[in-house]
Amino acid sequence: AAGTPAFIYDAAMAYAQDGVPLIVIGGEDYGMGSSRDWAAKGPMLLGVRAVIAESFERIHRSNLIGMGILPLQFQEGENAQTLGLDGSERITVDAIDFSEGLPNPQVVRVHARKGDGSEVAFDATVRIDTPTEGAYYANGGILQFVLRHLAN
């Protein structure tokens, strides 16, 4: 049940069974010290579909995209604490168009609905920085991108 302490794997599997994708909320230099691709494969296998952080370690940000995980960056001066986020919120991200490779819009609106029904809405920068990254993300990650091109 939501709010009950659990092992990460067990909680992730329960959310997956309920069809709930997960979002990680991080701080500065998210992914620092973990540039290996498994640092992004693990969250992807647990059902993480986006990371919202204050900033990203460069290689890790790219690895997240390669696994089909959307990297979003808080606006300058904002973070989970300043926005009053505690991780219990149901978060939705407005639609992002990748038809031209790069995200349109570059800044997306994020909505965090609290248990009491109130909502915190804020802008986040979509950290997909090149058309190639956009193509990888739009295809669900680098593996799906390559498989689709081989199939065609």
C-alpha positions as a printed Julia matrix, in Angstrom:
152×3 Matrix{Float64}:
  0.0    0.0     0.0
  1.16   3.53   -0.7
  2.9    5.08    2.3
  3.96   1.72    3.72
  7.75   1.14    3.89
  8.87  -1.56    1.45
 11.96  -2.78   -0.34
 12.45  -0.86   -3.62
 12.03  -3.97   -5.76
  8.84  -5.05   -3.99
  7.32  -1.55   -4.22
  8.3   -1.25   -7.91
  6.72  -4.63   -8.73
  3.5   -3.69   -6.9
  3.28  -0.42   -8.85
  4.05  -2.27  -12.11
  1.27  -4.76  -11.39
 -1.1   -1.78  -10.95
  0.19  -0.21  -14.21
  1.73   2.81  -12.45
  4.94   4.16  -14.05
  7.47   5.61  -11.61
  9.3    8.94  -11.46
 12.5    9.59   -9.5
 12.99  13.01   -7.93
 16.67  13.86   -7.51
 19.03  16.61   -6.46
 22.14  18.11   -8.0
 24.45  16.12  -10.3
 21.99  13.22  -10.43
 23.89  10.08  -11.45
 27.32  11.4   -10.37
 29.69   8.5    -9.89
 27.46   6.04  -11.73
 28.12   6.59  -15.42
 27.85   2.89  -16.23
 24.8    1.95  -18.25
 23.47  -0.38  -15.5
 22.8    2.7   -13.37
 20.07   3.49  -15.95
 19.11  -0.12  -16.79
 18.19  -0.84  -13.17
 15.66   2.01  -12.87
 14.24   1.2   -16.32
 13.67  -2.43  -15.25
 11.96  -1.17  -12.08
  9.47   0.86  -14.13
 11.02   4.32  -13.81
  9.92   6.4   -16.8
 11.26   9.84  -15.83
 13.78  11.52  -13.54
 13.27  15.09  -12.37
 16.5   16.49  -10.91
 18.26  19.79  -10.21
 21.06  18.79  -12.6
 22.46  15.65  -14.25
 25.86  14.06  -14.61
 26.44  14.22  -18.39
 26.98  10.54  -19.2
 24.25   9.35  -16.87
 21.73  11.73  -18.48
 22.58  10.21  -21.86
 22.31   6.67  -20.45
 18.85   7.45  -19.07
 17.71   8.48  -22.55
 19.23   5.32  -23.99
 17.02   3.33  -21.62
 13.89   5.32  -22.54
 13.84   7.33  -19.29
 12.91  11.01  -19.67
 15.37  13.41  -17.97
 13.65  16.57  -16.71
 15.45  19.37  -14.9
 13.93  21.68  -12.32
 14.1   25.37  -13.2
 16.91  27.41  -11.61
 16.26  27.91   -7.91
 13.61  25.18   -7.72
 13.84  21.69   -6.32
 11.66  19.2    -4.46
 12.03  21.12   -1.2
 11.2   24.58   -2.58
  8.15  23.13   -4.35
  7.02  21.22   -1.26
  7.28  17.77   -2.89
  7.73  14.8    -0.58
  7.5   11.93   -3.08
  3.95  10.89   -2.25
  2.46  12.91   -5.11
  0.92  11.5    -8.28
  2.94  13.22  -11.0
  1.9   13.81  -14.59
  3.91  15.47  -17.34
  2.23  17.36  -20.2
  2.68  15.93  -23.7
  5.99  16.42  -25.48
  6.29  16.18  -29.28
  9.44  14.44  -30.6
  8.39  14.34  -34.26
 11.22  16.74  -35.21
 13.84  14.9   -33.13
 14.26  17.51  -30.42
 11.52  17.95  -27.83
  8.83  20.5   -28.54
  8.33  22.24  -26.17
 11.78  22.4   -24.55
 10.13  23.25  -21.23
  7.21  21.12  -20.1
  4.59  21.58  -17.38
  4.67  19.03  -14.56
  1.7   18.51  -12.24
  2.12  16.96   -8.78
 -1.2   16.06   -7.13
 -1.03  15.59   -3.38
 -3.12  13.16   -1.37
 -5.42  15.97   -0.19
 -6.26  16.84   -3.81
 -4.16  20.0    -3.99
 -1.75  20.38   -6.88
  1.71  21.84   -7.32
  2.42  22.7   -10.96
  5.87  23.71  -12.19
  7.94  23.91  -15.36
 10.83  21.55  -16.06
 13.39  21.63  -18.85
 13.4   18.56  -21.09
 17.06  17.48  -21.08
 17.09  15.76  -24.44
 19.77  17.89  -26.04
 20.4   16.46  -29.51
 18.23  15.12  -32.35
 19.84  11.69  -31.95
 18.85  11.61  -28.27
 15.35  12.67  -29.32
 15.15   9.77  -31.78
 16.37   7.3   -29.15
 13.83   8.54  -26.6
 10.94   8.69  -29.09
 11.61   5.0   -29.89
 11.69   3.92  -26.24
 15.49   3.8   -25.97
 18.51   2.9   -28.06
 17.78  -0.84  -28.28
 14.28  -0.28  -29.66
 15.65   2.4   -32.01
 18.22  -0.03  -33.46
 15.72  -2.91  -33.7
 13.21  -0.73  -35.56
 15.86   0.38  -38.04
 17.02  -3.2   -38.59
 13.41  -4.31  -39.15
 12.92  -1.62  -41.79
